[in-house]
Amino acid sequence: TGAVANAVYVVYSKKLLEASTPIRVLFWTQLAGLGLSLPFIQFERPPTSPVEYSAATWGSLIFIGLVYFTVSMVVFFRILTRLGAGQIMVSTYLQPVFGVLTATTLLGERITMPMIAGGVLVLAATALATAE
């Protein structure tokens, strides 16, 4: 269901971007997502109360939400205006590859042979899917 939801989001966003700006599309889609998610919050039980979060935790959450997520989504929407939805959907499979590379670079994580094999497989499949 996640792949279907992502596909609907990409196609719908592409249509919205024909009539609006990336910032507006980001704002309204996130507001709609928040509204649709609110009924389900009652089923979530956080391990600690948000009131108990430290200043560093709140700072990290604000940075991730306002800076990292916003910038990455605006870049995504700008790319979406230039490429087809199919090309964008294929490129989402590259996210784990970049995640592993980032974890290795920033956090000192070890890359294992299965990770390398998976990365090569993802890169090859992406190249095949986008070849003309």
C-alpha positions, 0 to 999 in steps of 0.5 A: 500500500505504501508504493500505491500511496507514493505513486498517487502522491507523485502523480497528484503532486505533478498535476498540482504543480502545473497550477501552483508553486512547490511551496504551496503544494508542500504546505497544502499536502502536508496540512491535508496529511496532518488532518487525515492523520489526526484521528489515528493519533489516539492509537499511538503511545509515545514512550515519553511525553513530549513535555519531557523532551529536552531542548536538544530534542526539540531543536532536532525535531524543528530542524528536521521538520522545517529545514531538512524536510522542507528543503528536500521536498521543495527540491523534489517538487522542482525536479518533479516539474522537470521529469515524468512521474515514472522517472521520479518513482524509479528514483525513489528506490535510490533512497536506501543507497544514499541512506547507507552512504550517508550513514557510512560517511557521517556516522561511521557505519560499516558497509557489508557485502550484502549492502554492496550487493543490494546497492549494485542491484538497485543501481543496475535496476534503476539504470535499466528502468530509465534507459531509453 
